[in-house]
Amino acid sequence: MKLSARNVLAGKVVDIVLGATTAHVRLDVGGTIMTSSITNEAVEALGLVVGQEVFAVIKASDVLIGLPD
C-alpha cells in the first residue's frame, strides 16, 4: 500500500456500528481505541469484520481504513 499520508497506524477492528449511511469503526491501535467514520458501502467493499487487522490512515482530520496488500 503506497499513500501520500504520513500517519499510517496498524490496528485491529474491535467494533463496527452501521448507521443509516455512515458506519463507526472502532480500532485498537496499540491499546488505544480510535474511531473512524466511513460509509456503510466502504465497510462492505473492504469486507471489514471485527478482529480484522487494518491500517488507520490519518490525513488532516479524516481517518481512513486501508488493508495490507
N, C-alpha and C positions, 0 to 999 in steps of 0.2 A: 504494500500500500504506500503510495507516494502522495503526499499532501503538502500544501504550502503552509498549513498551520504548524506552529512550533510546539504547541501544547497537546501532546497525544499521551493519554494515560490508559494503561491496561487496567481492566476491571472485570467484574462478573455481574451479570444481571441478577438482582435479588427480588425484583417485583415489577410487574407490568400492569398498569391500570389504564384500560381503554376508556375514552370518553366519547362524546358524540362525533368528534373529528380528530381530536388530539389525544395522544397517549402520554402518560408519565412513566418513564422507565427509570427505575431506581437501580443504581450501580454501587457495588462495593469496590472502592479504589483504595487498596492498601489499608483497609479498616475504616475508611471514611465513606459515608454514604452520600452520593450526589444524585441529583435527579435531572433527567433530560426530557424536554417536551418535544415530541416528534409526532408526525401524523400517524394515524392508525394504519394508513397504507404503507408507510415506511416500516412499521413493525412487521407487517405481513410480508413485504418484499424482502426484508432482511431475514425473515424466519426467526425472529427473536423469541427466545424462551428463557424462563428462569433457570439459572445455573450456567448459562452460556458465557463463555469468555468473549469479551468485546473490547473495543477501544473507545474512550471518550475523546473526541477531537474538539478542542476548545479554540474558537476564533471569535474575538470580540465578546459579546455577551451570549453567544449561542453555544450549546453543547450538542455536537453531532455524534452519531453512533457509527462506528466502522467495524468491519470484520477483517480478520487477517486473510492474506492470500491463500 
